[in-house]
Amino acid sequence: MTHPTSALDDTVHQRVRLGILAVLAESRRADFGYLQEVLELTAGNLSQHLAILESAGHVQVAKAFEEKRPRTWATITRKGRAALATELATMRTLLEGIARRSA
């Protein structure tokens, strides 16, 4: 018998990456500045976590110019939505087990 924590996905479960996926799941796409502000991250930190999520196929990052200014947009992928849903289901199972044992 394994504990529910063994099903947590290290790529998704990390606080910043979980936050990125949650924000993107709510808004479908967000620009770099918005993610940086709402998650209270430095540009370098956010960049690093986006790269990890992008290499895992959980987000898609697109760069474009708007009014001669560079903009970076992040979008959650289907794989990212599925990974987030699985992570949330695992956390629910974990929390329900703790609640049952605490009651």
C-alpha angles and dihedrals in degrees: 000000000000128000117247090243089071088068093058111115110231092207093055102029097062106109099242095043092047088051093050092051092046093051092046092047089055097045104024091223136019136182122244095251093053093050090047092051100042094045093040095232136147116247091249094050093049091046091053094050093046089052091053092049091045093051089050089053094244097117137024118219120204128184123205141156121247117184090346091304122115115241129187119206127192124202128185114238128217088257089052092050090049092048091049092048091050092048092050091048090051091050090049090053090049093049093046090052091051092047091050092051093045096051 
